[in-house]
Amino acid sequence: TEKTTNLAEKNQYVFKVWGKANKSEIKKAIENLYKVKVMDVKIINVPAKRRRLGRISGWRKGYKKAIVRLKEGQKIEVLPR
């Protein structure tokens, strides 16, 4: 989305993470997977939302996302150019 691409320009990346993961686990996982140095991790718990399709109503599940800031000069290649 536009917000995540704007964050990527600021050396920050957004990941949808496991609901029980904490900041230190996320930091270790990102550093091991992408071979980069993580400076900061911010976590956002996105709440569940009520959805309707005609007369049928239900819930869309909530999830946890992490905003990861990398060391200056490093980046993660998300999409090949």
N, CA, C and O atoms as a printed pandas DataFrame, in Angstrom:
     atom_number atom_name residue_name chain_id  residue_number  x_coord  y_coord  z_coord
0              1         N          THR        A               1    0.832   -1.191    0.000
1              2        CA          THR        A               1    0.000    0.000    0.000
2              3         C          THR        A               1    0.872    1.249    0.000
3              4         O          THR        A               1    2.096    1.167    0.108
4              5         N          GLU        A               2    0.238    2.388   -0.120
5              6        CA          GLU        A               2    0.988    3.644   -0.160
6              7         C          GLU        A               2    1.722    3.912    1.145
7              8         O          GLU        A               2    2.857    4.389    1.135
8              9         N          LYS        A               3    1.081    3.609    2.266
9             10        CA          LYS        A               3    1.721    3.865    3.560
10            11         C          LYS        A               3    2.988    3.034    3.712
11            12         O          LYS        A               3    4.008    3.535    4.186
12            13         N          THR        A               4    2.930    1.774    3.314
13            14        CA          THR        A               4    4.110    0.921    3.474
14            15         C          THR        A               4    5.220    1.308    2.505
15            16         O          THR        A               4    6.397    1.193    2.849
16            17         N          THR        A               5    4.878    1.763    1.303
17            18        CA          THR        A               5    5.927    2.198    0.381
18            19         C          THR        A               5    6.573    3.495    0.866
19            20         O          THR        A               5    7.773    3.698    0.678
20            21         N          ASN        A               6    5.787    4.372    1.488
21            22        CA          ASN        A               6    6.360    5.587    2.068
22            23         C          ASN        A               6    7.291    5.247    3.225
23            24         O          ASN        A               6    8.330    5.887    3.390
24            25         N          LEU        A               7    6.931    4.247    4.028
25            26        CA          LEU        A               7    7.794    3.820    5.126
26            27         C          LEU        A               7    9.080    3.200    4.601
27            28         O          LEU        A               7   10.139    3.369    5.207
28            29         N          ALA        A               8    9.004    2.480    3.479
29            30        CA          ALA        A               8   10.199    1.853    2.910
30            31         C          ALA        A               8   11.219    2.911    2.497
31            32         O          ALA        A               8   12.424    2.669    2.568
32            33         N          GLU        A               9   10.751    4.067    2.071
33            34        CA          GLU        A               9   11.658    5.160    1.738
34            35         C          GLU        A               9   12.368    5.696    2.979
35            36         O          GLU        A               9   13.458    6.260    2.880
36            37         N          LYS        A              10   11.745    5.519    4.153
37            38        CA          LYS        A              10   12.340    5.946    5.423
38            39         C          LYS        A              10   13.104    4.806    6.097
39            40         O          LYS        A              10   13.445    4.892    7.276
40            41         N          ASN        A              11   13.369    3.738    5.339
41            42        CA          ASN        A              11   14.118    2.583    5.842
42            43         C          ASN        A              11   13.323    1.793    6.877
43            44         O          ASN        A              11   13.907    1.205    7.788
44            45         N          GLN        A              12   11.977    1.773    6.743
45            46        CA          GLN        A              12   11.113    1.005    7.630
46            47         C          GLN        A              12   10.266    0.065    6.779
47            48         O          GLN        A              12    9.821    0.428    5.690
48            49         N          TYR        A              13   10.048   -1.152    7.289
49            50        CA          TYR        A              13    9.294   -2.161    6.551
50            51         C          TYR        A              13    8.209   -2.734    7.451
51            52         O          TYR        A              13    8.386   -2.833    8.665
52            53         N          VAL        A              14    7.080   -3.113    6.846
53            54        CA          VAL        A              14    5.934   -3.616    7.593
54            55         C          VAL        A              14    5.765   -5.104    7.311
55            56         O          VAL        A              14    5.795   -5.536    6.158
56            57         N          PHE        A              15    5.586   -5.887    8.383
57            58        CA          PHE        A              15    5.388   -7.326    8.278
58            59         C          PHE        A              15    4.160   -7.725    9.082
59            60         O          PHE        A              15    3.932   -7.207   10.175
60            61         N          LYS        A              16    3.369   -8.648    8.541
61            62        CA          LYS        A              16    2.288   -9.260    9.300
62            63         C          LYS        A              16    2.914  -10.425   10.054
63            64         O          LYS        A              16    3.519  -11.303    9.439
64            65         N          VAL        A              17    2.777  -10.445   11.383
65            66        CA          VAL        A              17    3.496  -11.421   12.200
66            67         C          VAL        A              17    2.531  -12.289   12.998
67            68         O          VAL        A              17    1.340  -11.997   13.111
68            69         N          TRP        A              18    3.093  -13.373   13.552
69            70        CA          TRP        A              18    2.341  -14.290   14.400
70            71         C          TRP        A              18    1.808  -13.531   15.609
71            72         O          TRP        A              18    2.511  -12.690   16.169
72            73         N          GLY        A              19    0.589  -13.814   16.014
73            74        CA          GLY        A              19   -0.076  -13.073   17.079
74            75         C          GLY        A              19    0.607  -13.103   18.430
75            76         O          GLY        A              19    0.419  -12.187   19.232
76            77         N          LYS        A              20    1.402  -14.140   18.707
77            78        CA          LYS        A              20    2.058  -14.253   20.010
78            79         C          LYS        A              20    3.531  -13.856   19.969
79            80         O          LYS        A              20    4.237  -13.994   20.968
80            81         N          ALA        A              21    3.998  -13.367   18.829
81            82        CA          ALA        A              21    5.406  -12.969   18.701
82            83         C          ALA        A              21    5.648  -11.660   19.448
83            84         O          ALA        A              21    4.789  -10.778   19.476
84            85         N          ASN        A              22    6.836  -11.547   20.056
85            86        CA          ASN        A              22    7.191  -10.297   20.727
86            87         C          ASN        A              22    8.292   -9.588   19.935
87            88         O          ASN        A              22    8.780  -10.106   18.931
88            89         N          LYS        A              23    8.672   -8.404   20.398
89            90        CA          LYS        A              23    9.621   -7.573   19.650
90            91         C          LYS        A              23   10.968   -8.255   19.444
91            92         O          LYS        A              23   11.527   -8.204   18.348
92            93         N          SER        A              24   11.491   -8.889   20.482
93            94        CA          SER        A              24   12.817   -9.506   20.355
94            95         C          SER        A              24   12.787  -10.697   19.396
95            96         O          SER        A              24   13.742  -10.904   18.647
96            97         N          GLU        A              25   11.710  -11.481   19.406
97            98        CA          GLU        A              25   11.587  -12.604   18.467
98            99         C          GLU        A              25   11.507  -12.107   17.025
99           100         O          GLU        A              25   12.125  -12.680   16.128
100          101         N          ILE        A              26   10.749  -11.044   16.813
101          102        CA          ILE        A              26   10.609  -10.476   15.472
102          103         C          ILE        A              26   11.952   -9.934   14.994
103          104         O          ILE        A              26   12.333  -10.141   13.842
104          105         N          LYS        A              27   12.667   -9.244   15.875
105          106        CA          LYS        A              27   13.971   -8.685   15.522
106          107         C          LYS        A              27   14.942   -9.785   15.108
107          108         O          LYS        A              27   15.620   -9.654   14.089
108          109         N          LYS        A              28   15.018  -10.868   15.884
109          110        CA          LYS        A              28   15.921  -11.982   15.562
110          111         C          LYS        A              28   15.544  -12.627   14.233
111          112         O          LYS        A              28   16.413  -12.943   13.421
112          113         N          ALA        A              29   14.238  -12.822   14.013
113          114        CA          ALA        A              29   13.778  -13.475   12.786
114          115         C          ALA        A              29   14.122  -12.644   11.548
115          116         O          ALA        A              29   14.599  -13.192   10.554
116          117         N          ILE        A              30   13.888  -11.344   11.596
117          118        CA          ILE        A              30   14.177  -10.470   10.453
118          119         C          ILE        A              30   15.676  -10.430   10.182
119          120         O          ILE        A              30   16.100  -10.482    9.028
120          121         N          GLU        A              31   16.479  -10.339   11.238
121          122        CA          GLU        A              31   17.934  -10.303   11.064
122          123         C          GLU        A              31   18.455  -11.604   10.455
123          124         O          GLU        A              31   19.360  -11.574    9.621
124          125         N          ASN        A              32   17.891  -12.748   10.863
125          126        CA          ASN        A              32   18.331  -14.037   10.313
126          127         C          ASN        A              32   17.856  -14.248    8.878
127          128         O          ASN        A              32   18.611  -14.747    8.044
128          129         N          LEU        A              33   16.611  -13.874    8.585
129          130        CA          LEU        A              33   16.052  -14.103    7.248
130          131         C          LEU        A              33   16.684  -13.214    6.182
131          132         O          LEU        A              33   17.028  -13.685    5.098
132          133         N          TYR        A              34   16.837  -11.933    6.492
133          134        CA          TYR        A              34   17.254  -10.966    5.480
134          135         C          TYR        A              34   18.701  -10.502    5.632
135          136         O          TYR        A              34   19.188   -9.731    4.805
136          137         N          LYS        A              35   19.395  -10.960    6.678
137          138        CA          LYS        A              35   20.812  -10.603    6.904
138          139         C          LYS        A              35   21.012   -9.086    6.969
139          140         O          LYS        A              35   21.889   -8.534    6.304
140          141         N          VAL        A              36   20.184   -8.426    7.781
141          142        CA          VAL        A              36   20.268   -6.986    7.988
142          143         C          VAL        A              36   20.317   -6.699    9.489
143          144         O          VAL        A              36   20.057   -7.590   10.297
144          145         N          LYS        A              37   20.647   -5.473    9.863
145          146        CA          LYS        A              37   20.682   -5.052   11.263
146          147         C          LYS        A              37   19.410   -4.266   11.565
147          148         O          LYS        A              37   19.161   -3.226   10.956
148          149         N          VAL        A              38   18.600   -4.765   12.512
149          150        CA          VAL        A              38   17.353   -4.113   12.901
150          151         C          VAL        A              38   17.637   -3.152   14.054
151          152         O          VAL        A              38   18.207   -3.544   15.072
152          153         N          MET        A              39   17.239   -1.900   13.889
153          154        CA          MET        A              39   17.453   -0.886   14.919
154          155         C          MET        A              39   16.261   -0.765   15.864
155          156         O          MET        A              39   16.438   -0.513   17.056
156          157         N          ASP        A              40   15.036   -0.943   15.335
157          158        CA          ASP        A              40   13.842   -0.677   16.131
158          159         C          ASP        A              40   12.679   -1.512   15.606
159          160         O          ASP        A              40   12.568   -1.740   14.402
160          161         N          VAL        A              41   11.807   -1.971   16.516
161          162        CA          VAL        A              41   10.601   -2.708   16.134
162          163         C          VAL        A              41    9.415   -2.079   16.852
163          164         O          VAL        A              41    9.432   -1.923   18.073
164          165         N          LYS        A              42    8.390   -1.719   16.094
165          166        CA          LYS        A              42    7.138   -1.223   16.670
166          167         C          LYS        A              42    6.046   -2.219   16.313
167          168         O          LYS        A              42    6.003   -2.722   15.191
168          169         N          ILE        A              43    5.161   -2.506   17.268
169          170        CA          ILE        A              43    4.112   -3.500   17.055
170          171         C          ILE        A              43    2.747   -2.826   17.121
171          172         O          ILE        A              43    2.492   -1.984   17.983
172          173         N          ILE        A              44    1.869   -3.217   16.188
173          174        CA          ILE        A              44    0.502   -2.712   16.149
174          175         C          ILE        A              44   -0.434   -3.913   16.138
175          176         O          ILE        A              44   -0.315   -4.791   15.282
176          177         N          ASN        A              45   -1.369   -3.953   17.092
177          178        CA          ASN        A              45   -2.399   -4.983   17.104
178          179         C          ASN        A              45   -3.618   -4.428   16.375
179          180         O          ASN        A              45   -4.274   -3.510   16.867
180          181         N          VAL        A              46   -3.919   -4.981   15.211
181          182        CA          VAL        A              46   -5.058   -4.538   14.411
182          183         C          VAL        A              46   -6.279   -5.317   14.884
183          184         O          VAL        A              46   -6.281   -6.546   14.814
184          185         N          PRO        A              47   -7.320   -4.635   15.365
185          186        CA          PRO        A              47   -8.468   -5.345   15.925
186          187         C          PRO        A              47   -9.328   -6.014   14.854
187          188         O          PRO        A              47   -9.259   -5.670   13.674
188          189         N          ALA        A              48  -10.138   -6.976   15.291
189          190        CA          ALA        A              48  -11.089   -7.640   14.394
190          191         C          ALA        A              48  -12.160   -6.633   13.980
191          192         O          ALA        A              48  -12.492   -5.720   14.735
192          193         N          LYS        A              49  -12.698   -6.813   12.764
193          194        CA          LYS        A              49  -13.737   -5.908   12.279
194          195         C          LYS        A              49  -14.966   -6.709   11.878
195          196         O          LYS        A              49  -14.860   -7.837   11.398
196          197         N          ARG        A              50  -16.115   -6.117   12.079
197          198        CA          ARG        A              50  -17.366   -6.749   11.691
198          199         C          ARG        A              50  -17.577   -6.547   10.191
199          200         O          ARG        A              50  -17.427   -5.431    9.694
200          201         N          ARG        A              51  -17.921   -7.602    9.470
201          202        CA          ARG        A              51  -18.154   -7.553    8.022
202          203         C          ARG        A              51  -19.523   -8.141    7.702
203          204         O          ARG        A              51  -20.022   -9.016    8.410
204          205         N          ARG        A              52  -20.123   -7.640    6.614
205          206        CA          ARG        A              52  -21.420   -8.135    6.173
206          207         C          ARG        A              52  -21.383   -8.464    4.701
207          208         O          ARG        A              52  -20.761   -7.752    3.913
208          209         N          LEU        A              53  -22.049   -9.543    4.327
209          210        CA          LEU        A              53  -22.241   -9.901    2.932
210          211         C          LEU        A              53  -23.728  -10.201    2.775
211          212         O          LEU        A              53  -24.178  -11.313    3.051
212          213         N          GLY        A              54  -24.478   -9.207    2.332
213          214        CA          GLY        A              54  -25.922   -9.355    2.276
214          215         C          GLY        A              54  -26.496   -9.404    3.686
215          216         O          GLY        A              54  -26.256   -8.507    4.494
216          217         N          ARG        A              55  -27.258  -10.461    3.976
217          218        CA          ARG        A              55  -27.836  -10.598    5.316
218          219         C          ARG        A              55  -26.908  -11.317    6.276
219          220         O          ARG        A              55  -27.142  -11.331    7.484
220          221         N          ILE        A              56  -25.864  -11.909    5.743
221          222        CA          ILE        A              56  -24.949  -12.688    6.569
222          223         C          ILE        A              56  -23.881  -11.761    7.141
223          224         O          ILE        A              56  -23.200  -11.048    6.404
224          225         N          SER        A              57  -23.746  -11.783    8.461
225          226        CA          SER        A              57  -22.712  -10.957    9.077
226          227         C          SER        A              57  -21.710  -11.848    9.794
227          228         O          SER        A              57  -22.034  -12.954   10.227
228          229         N          GLY        A              58  -20.514  -11.355    9.906
229          230        CA          GLY        A              58  -19.468  -12.117   10.567
230          231         C          GLY        A              58  -18.344  -11.193   10.975
231          232         O          GLY        A              58  -18.500   -9.972   10.991
232          233         N          TRP        A              59  -17.218  -11.782   11.303
233          234        CA          TRP        A              59  -16.060  -11.018   11.758
234          235         C          TRP        A              59  -14.848  -11.331   10.909
235          236         O          TRP        A              59  -14.611  -12.483   10.548
236          237         N          ARG        A              60  -14.083  -10.304   10.591
237          238        CA          ARG        A              60  -12.783  -10.496    9.977
238          239         C          ARG        A              60  -11.778  -10.547   11.119
239          240         O          ARG        A              60  -11.821   -9.709   12.019
240          241         N          LYS        A              61  -10.892  -11.505   11.091
241          242        CA          LYS        A              61   -9.958  -11.691   12.194
242          243         C          LYS        A              61   -9.025  -10.504   12.344
243          244         O          LYS        A              61   -8.674   -9.840   11.368
244          245         N          GLY        A              62   -8.632  -10.253   13.573
245          246        CA          GLY        A              62   -7.614   -9.256   13.843
246          247         C          GLY        A              62   -6.242   -9.881   13.626
247          248         O          GLY        A              62   -6.128  -11.099   13.492
248          249         N          TYR        A              63   -5.208   -9.057   13.591
249          250        CA          TYR        A              63   -3.856   -9.568   13.398
250          251         C          TYR        A              63   -2.855   -8.597   14.008
251          252         O          TYR        A              63   -3.212   -7.499   14.435
252          253         N          LYS        A              64   -1.610   -9.016   14.040
253          254        CA          LYS        A              64   -0.529   -8.200   14.577
254          255         C          LYS        A              64    0.418   -7.866   13.438
255          256         O          LYS        A              64    0.764   -8.730   12.632
256          257         N          LYS        A              65    0.838   -6.602   13.377
257          258        CA          LYS        A              65    1.834   -6.239   12.375
258          259         C          LYS        A              65    2.986   -5.510   13.053
259          260         O          LYS        A              65    2.812   -4.837   14.069
260          261         N          ALA        A              66    4.157   -5.661   12.467
261          262        CA          ALA        A              66    5.363   -5.069   13.023
262          263         C          ALA        A              66    5.971   -4.110   12.015
263          264         O          ALA        A              66    6.085   -4.429   10.831
264          265         N          ILE        A              67    6.361   -2.932   12.488
265          266        CA          ILE        A              67    7.093   -1.968   11.672
266          267         C          ILE        A              67    8.543   -2.039   12.118
267          268         O          ILE        A              67    8.867   -1.735   13.266
268          269         N          VAL        A              68    9.416   -2.444   11.196
269          270        CA          VAL        A              68   10.819   -2.696   11.504
270          271         C          VAL        A              68   11.678   -1.614   10.855
271          272         O          VAL        A              68   11.578   -1.375    9.652
272          273         N          ARG        A              69   12.523   -0.958   11.656
273          274        CA          ARG        A              69   13.444    0.063   11.135
274          275         C          ARG        A              69   14.835   -0.541   11.050
275          276         O          ARG        A              69   15.347   -1.099   12.021
276          277         N          LEU        A              70   15.439   -0.421    9.873
277          278        CA          LEU        A              70   16.760   -0.994    9.636
278          279         C          LEU        A              70   17.852    0.041    9.846
279          280         O          LEU        A              70   17.599    1.245    9.887
280          281         N          LYS        A              71   19.080   -0.466    9.978
281          282        CA          LYS        A              71   20.251    0.398   10.098
282          283         C          LYS        A              71   20.382    1.225    8.818
283          284         O          LYS        A              71   20.069    0.752    7.725
284          285         N          GLU        A              72   20.843    2.448    8.967
285          286        CA          GLU        A              72   20.993    3.363    7.827
286          287         C          GLU        A              72   21.864    2.732    6.740
287          288         O          GLU        A              72   22.939    2.203    7.023
288          289         N          GLY        A              73   21.392    2.794    5.503
289          290        CA          GLY        A              73   22.151    2.252    4.379
290          291         C          GLY        A              73   21.766    0.832    3.999
291          292         O          GLY        A              73   22.142    0.365    2.924
292          293         N          GLN        A              74   21.025    0.132    4.852
293          294        CA          GLN        A              74   20.593   -1.229    4.532
294          295         C          GLN        A              74   19.156   -1.198    4.041
295          296         O          GLN        A              74   18.386   -0.301    4.384
296          297         N          LYS        A              75   18.804   -2.202    3.223
297          298        CA          LYS        A              75   17.423   -2.298    2.768
298          299         C          LYS        A              75   17.079   -3.742    2.467
299          300         O          LYS        A              75   17.960   -4.587    2.311
300          301         N          ILE        A              76   15.786   -4.011    2.389
301          302        CA          ILE        A              76   15.273   -5.331    2.047
302          303         C          ILE        A              76   14.658   -5.222    0.666
303          304         O          ILE        A              76   13.815   -4.357    0.427
304          305         N          GLU        A              77   15.068   -6.081   -0.238
305          306        CA          GLU        A              77   14.515   -6.087   -1.593
306          307         C          GLU        A              77   13.216   -6.878   -1.553
307          308         O          GLU        A              77   13.234   -8.109   -1.530
308          309         N          VAL        A              78   12.082   -6.167   -1.545
309          310        CA          VAL        A              78   10.775   -6.803   -1.414
310          311         C          VAL        A              78   10.297   -7.323   -2.762
311          312         O          VAL        A              78    9.954   -8.498   -2.891
312          313         N          LEU        A              79   10.274   -6.460   -3.755
313          314        CA          LEU        A              79    9.847   -6.846   -5.099
314          315         C          LEU        A              79   11.012   -6.679   -6.063
315          316         O          LEU        A              79   11.684   -5.647   -6.046
316          317         N          PRO        A              80   11.264   -7.685   -6.906
317          318        CA          PRO        A              80   12.349   -7.519   -7.877
318          319         C          PRO        A              80   12.003   -6.413   -8.868
319          320         O          PRO        A              80   10.848   -6.257   -9.267
320          321         N          ARG        A              81   13.009   -5.656   -9.253
321          322        CA          ARG        A              81   12.751   -4.530  -10.161
322          323         C          ARG        A              81   12.995   -4.904  -11.580
323          324         O          ARG        A              81   12.826   -4.076  -12.475
